[in-house]
């Protein structure tokens, strides 16, 4: 089976010019399936661990690095995910996107609710450009406290979150002419009392986005529609 990987925006359609021009950006997806009881990196559905999130699109899942977001600092600094305590456990995954991507959708699917040894208060997902502490304000979206399996509704977007989704932030600086990176981080905040272990839980996360062409030109210079 043939396989192809492209770098840069992909624009498709069958009419590039004229009033009925119908080209558009191709949709892209990154996803990860986290079985929270699987604490072995580089195995199928690895769910992360204390202070460790999962990287995106790895086969199988591996430990991911969440960077402290910055559009100026190089080299980028790894963020420290809080270690497990008796009241707060954090699990999640990080997807790296081209900086300035347009986020179209974010999916939070719960295949199995989190259960713990101890008393569970809440399990909530936050989607941001960094890990998000419990009751924090995420950059892109969040859920209410999750109480049932299935696809979760995202809370009503604020005007700021909608603006952020239109152009993802520059979070990781690269050298040698490599493009800068946005990170989209799904955080599961597990809150309780006397928490000592996770005994169940499976989350499937997906971010859907388009990579925007920042040099699409004008009608006179690098004309619109002329992508040869």
Secondary structure, DSSP 8 states (H G I E B T S, - for coil): -------S--EE-S--SSTT---EE--EEEEEEEETT---TTBTTB--BTTBEEETT-SSB-EE--B---SS-SS--B-------SSEEEEEEEEEEETT-EEEEEEEEEEEEEEEEEEEEEEEEEEESS---TT---SSEEB----SSEE--B----HHHHHHHHS----B--STT---EEEEEEEEEEEEEEEEEEEEEEEEEEEEEE---TT---SSSS-TT---
